[in-house]
């Protein structure tokens, strides 16, 4: 199923772009909407080429069954090589660093032509350093960015550390971290809270992540909006952010 990510708008320009910082890529990109697609579904990925999204994330993690991981990885690589996504920003979500698929995912993403790797369930700066090491090991271009997903209570509490490591102590490193992404579904579960339209249980977490991202010149993306047909709720979430 395709899903939409809202955007936490941090210093956006009148053109709908993001805040520009020393970590910004040479090409400033609008990120008003981010479309999330399962990496194992070629039909869905092909449809993404026609949809009016600013960015597309091809998922190798939660959206792909364990027995389909290798196949999905190959499919994502092939689709990225085919191109046809226009000016859309392209990211690939890897499996977590504690899984058997992680290094193969990172090795593939390093050579895929994607703009970013979305790293799930980041809970500390060490994870950012580790994925950066893997990207270097597998010959990733310097400009391939890291997007860290904050999906657990511990990740929220350590988001400042994650951002500090991500941006580098002495200027932007190769494979700089340029964004944090809220994993609101898993975070809600981790908080033992209920999914509600107003998302009151997530308010503090959203604000903490936004503050850390803003303080370190990074983009903050809100979580996936699961109810595709409920556009009123999606718009309400965007306006509240």
Backbone torsions as a table, in degrees:
resi	resn	phi	psi	omega
1	UNK	NA	133.1	174.1
2	UNK	-72.8	146.0	179.9
3	UNK	-139.2	154.7	-179.1
4	UNK	-109.0	139.3	168.3
5	UNK	-97.8	133.8	169.7
6	UNK	-74.9	170.8	174.4
7	UNK	-120.7	132.3	166.5
8	UNK	-82.6	107.6	-171.6
9	UNK	-78.1	114.8	-177.6
10	UNK	-117.9	100.3	177.5
11	UNK	65.1	37.6	-177.0
12	UNK	-69.9	147.6	177.6
13	UNK	-79.1	173.7	179.3
14	UNK	-66.4	-17.7	177.5
15	UNK	-87.1	2.6	177.8
16	UNK	86.4	15.8	-179.4
17	UNK	-85.2	-174.4	-179.1
18	UNK	-100.5	170.9	176.1
19	UNK	-62.8	139.1	-179.1
20	UNK	-97.7	129.0	-179.4
21	UNK	-139.0	-176.2	178.6
22	UNK	-66.4	-16.8	179.0
23	UNK	-90.8	-3.7	-176.5
24	UNK	-68.8	144.1	175.1
25	UNK	-70.8	164.1	-177.8
26	UNK	-59.9	-33.4	179.0
27	UNK	-98.4	117.0	178.5
28	UNK	-76.8	128.8	-175.1
29	UNK	-117.9	137.3	170.5
30	UNK	-74.0	143.3	176.7
31	UNK	-134.3	56.9	-178.1
32	UNK	-76.2	-27.4	179.5
33	UNK	-146.1	140.1	-179.2
34	UNK	-127.7	124.0	-177.6
35	UNK	-102.2	130.9	-175.1
36	UNK	-108.1	124.0	-175.0
37	UNK	-127.3	139.6	175.9
38	UNK	-67.3	131.8	-177.4
39	UNK	-70.8	-10.0	-178.5
40	UNK	-95.9	4.0	-174.4
41	UNK	-118.1	95.6	-176.6
42	UNK	-62.6	-36.7	-179.9
43	UNK	-63.6	-42.4	179.0
44	UNK	-65.4	-42.4	-179.9
45	UNK	-63.4	-40.6	178.3
46	UNK	-63.7	-39.2	178.2
47	UNK	-64.0	-32.6	-179.5
48	UNK	-60.2	-26.0	179.4
49	UNK	-65.2	-18.1	-174.6
50	UNK	-107.8	-6.5	-172.8
51	UNK	-93.2	146.5	-174.6
52	UNK	-81.2	63.4	176.5
53	UNK	-108.5	145.5	177.3
54	UNK	-75.5	-32.1	-178.2
55	UNK	-141.7	153.5	179.1
56	UNK	-130.1	132.5	175.1
57	UNK	-113.8	119.9	177.3
58	UNK	-94.6	121.9	-168.5
59	UNK	-98.2	127.9	172.9
60	UNK	-107.1	-1.0	-174.2
61	UNK	-98.1	-104.0	-170.6
62	UNK	-61.5	-29.3	-175.6
63	UNK	-80.0	-1.8	-175.2
64	UNK	-123.9	127.3	178.2
65	UNK	-66.3	150.2	-177.6
66	UNK	-51.8	-41.2	-177.7
67	UNK	-73.8	-7.6	-178.8
68	UNK	-108.0	3.0	-173.3
69	UNK	-58.7	-51.1	-177.2
70	UNK	-63.3	-43.4	179.3
71	UNK	-62.5	-42.8	-179.4
72	UNK	-65.0	-39.6	178.9
73	UNK	-59.4	-46.0	178.2
74	UNK	-63.8	-38.4	-180.0
75	UNK	-65.9	-42.8	179.5
76	UNK	-62.5	-44.0	178.5
77	UNK	-59.5	-44.6	-178.9
78	UNK	-64.3	-43.1	-179.4
79	UNK	-65.8	-38.6	178.1
80	UNK	-66.6	-37.6	178.6
81	UNK	-69.1	-30.9	177.1
82	UNK	-67.4	-33.3	179.3
83	UNK	73.7	-151.8	-179.3
84	UNK	88.1	12.0	-178.8
85	UNK	-92.8	3.9	178.5
86	UNK	64.8	-137.9	-178.2
87	UNK	-90.3	8.4	-177.9
88	UNK	-66.2	142.8	174.4
89	UNK	-78.6	138.1	-173.1
90	UNK	-120.5	125.9	175.3
91	UNK	-127.6	155.5	175.5
92	UNK	-124.0	127.8	175.8
93	UNK	-88.9	120.7	178.7
94	UNK	-82.2	171.4	167.0
95	UNK	-76.8	160.8	-176.9
96	UNK	-62.1	152.3	-177.0
97	UNK	-63.4	-18.2	179.7
98	UNK	-91.0	11.5	-179.2
99	UNK	-107.4	164.2	-179.4
100	UNK	-71.8	-14.2	-175.8
101	UNK	-96.6	-10.1	-167.9
102	UNK	-59.4	-52.6	-174.3
103	UNK	-66.1	-38.3	176.4
104	UNK	-62.4	-38.3	176.9
105	UNK	-62.1	-49.4	-177.3
106	UNK	-63.5	-40.3	178.6
107	UNK	-61.2	-40.9	179.6
108	UNK	-69.6	-44.3	-179.2
109	UNK	-62.9	-35.5	-179.0
110	UNK	-57.5	-31.2	-176.8
111	UNK	-110.7	13.5	-170.8
112	UNK	-86.2	-19.9	-172.6
113	UNK	87.3	1.4	176.1
114	UNK	-66.7	159.1	178.6
115	UNK	-84.8	-24.9	-174.9
116	UNK	-154.1	154.6	168.1
117	UNK	-108.5	127.7	175.8
118	UNK	-95.3	117.5	-174.4
119	UNK	-101.0	119.4	-175.0
120	UNK	-79.1	154.2	170.1
121	UNK	50.1	50.4	177.5
122	UNK	-77.2	128.4	-177.8
123	UNK	-125.7	9.6	178.3
124	UNK	-179.2	165.6	-178.5
125	UNK	-63.4	-27.3	-178.9
126	UNK	-60.3	-34.2	179.1
127	UNK	-65.4	-39.4	178.4
128	UNK	-65.4	-44.3	178.1
129	UNK	-61.7	-39.3	-177.9
130	UNK	-66.7	-45.0	-179.8
131	UNK	-68.7	-32.4	175.8
132	UNK	-64.3	-40.2	177.0
133	UNK	-63.0	-42.5	179.3
134	UNK	-65.4	-38.5	178.0
135	UNK	-63.1	-43.1	176.9
136	UNK	-62.7	-44.6	-178.7
137	UNK	-56.8	-36.6	-174.8
138	UNK	-102.7	18.8	169.1
139	UNK	72.9	31.9	178.6
140	UNK	-67.3	145.0	173.3
141	UNK	-64.3	150.0	-176.3
142	UNK	-55.6	-35.9	-173.0
143	UNK	-81.7	-5.7	177.3
144	UNK	-67.5	118.1	-171.2
145	UNK	-91.0	163.5	173.7
146	UNK	-109.4	130.7	171.8
147	UNK	-113.5	119.0	-176.6
148	UNK	-95.7	127.9	179.9
149	UNK	-93.1	127.0	-179.9
150	UNK	-103.7	106.9	-169.0
151	UNK	-128.4	1.4	-176.8
152	UNK	-134.5	158.2	175.5
153	UNK	-55.5	-39.8	179.3
154	UNK	-65.4	-38.6	176.7
155	UNK	-60.6	-41.3	178.1
156	UNK	-63.0	-45.4	-178.4
157	UNK	-66.2	-24.6	-178.3
158	UNK	-106.2	13.9	-174.0
159	UNK	-63.6	-31.5	176.4
160	UNK	-61.3	-47.8	177.9
161	UNK	-59.6	-43.4	-178.9
162	UNK	-60.1	-43.8	-179.2
163	UNK	-68.5	-39.9	179.8
164	UNK	-61.7	-47.9	178.4
165	UNK	-65.4	-38.8	-176.7
166	UNK	-62.6	-37.3	-176.9
167	UNK	-87.9	-15.4	178.7
168	UNK	88.6	146.2	-175.6
169	UNK	-78.3	-27.5	-175.6
170	UNK	-128.2	50.7	-179.3
171	UNK	99.3	165.4	-175.5
172	UNK	-59.7	122.9	176.7
173	UNK	-81.9	172.0	168.5
174	UNK	-60.4	141.9	-179.0
175	UNK	56.6	52.7	179.1
176	UNK	-66.0	150.4	170.7
177	UNK	-82.0	125.5	-176.1
178	UNK	-118.9	-4.6	-177.0
179	UNK	-153.7	151.7	167.4
180	UNK	-118.2	144.0	-177.1
181	UNK	-125.1	129.8	176.7
182	UNK	-78.8	124.7	171.7
183	UNK	-96.0	78.4	-168.3
184	UNK	-68.4	-30.1	-179.9
185	UNK	-66.9	-51.9	179.2
186	UNK	-66.8	-36.1	179.7
187	UNK	-64.7	-41.8	177.3
188	UNK	-58.9	-42.2	177.8
189	UNK	-64.1	-43.6	-179.7
190	UNK	-63.6	-30.1	177.8
191	UNK	-82.6	-5.1	-175.7
192	UNK	56.8	41.6	-179.0
193	UNK	-107.6	171.5	177.0
194	UNK	-98.2	148.2	172.0
195	UNK	-76.2	117.4	178.8
196	UNK	-129.7	158.8	-178.1
197	UNK	-62.0	-35.8	-176.6
198	UNK	-83.7	-16.2	177.2
199	UNK	55.9	35.7	-176.5
200	UNK	-61.5	-31.1	-179.5
201	UNK	-66.7	-18.2	-176.6
202	UNK	-100.9	-4.3	-172.2
203	UNK	-55.0	-50.2	-178.0
204	UNK	-62.3	-44.5	-179.4
205	UNK	-62.7	-44.4	178.3
206	UNK	-59.6	-42.8	-178.2
207	UNK	-68.3	-40.6	179.4
208	UNK	-63.7	-42.8	179.9
209	UNK	-67.6	-41.7	178.0
210	UNK	-62.4	-42.3	179.1
211	UNK	-61.0	-44.8	-179.2
212	UNK	-65.2	-43.7	180.0
213	UNK	-63.6	-45.4	-178.7
214	UNK	-64.7	-40.2	-179.1
215	UNK	-63.3	-27.7	-176.2
216	UNK	-112.4	18.4	172.0
217	UNK	69.8	31.0	-177.7
218	UNK	-112.1	161.1	174.8
219	UNK	-79.5	143.9	172.5
220	UNK	-120.3	124.2	177.2
221	UNK	-108.8	136.0	177.5
222	UNK	-74.9	178.1	-176.7
223	UNK	-80.9	174.8	179.2
224	UNK	-65.1	136.7	170.8
225	UNK	-95.5	112.1	-168.9
226	UNK	-80.5	-29.1	-174.6
227	UNK	-91.0	90.4	-173.8
228	UNK	-59.4	-31.5	-175.2
229	UNK	-84.8	-11.7	-176.7
230	UNK	-95.1	74.8	-177.5
231	UNK	-70.2	-27.5	178.2
232	UNK	-62.9	-43.4	179.6
233	UNK	-67.8	-39.8	177.2
234	UNK	-59.0	-46.8	179.5
235	UNK	-63.9	-37.8	179.0
236	UNK	-63.7	-41.4	178.6
237	UNK	-64.0	-42.6	179.6
238	UNK	-63.0	-41.7	-178.6
239	UNK	-69.1	-37.9	179.8
240	UNK	-66.0	-33.1	179.9
241	UNK	-71.6	NA	NA
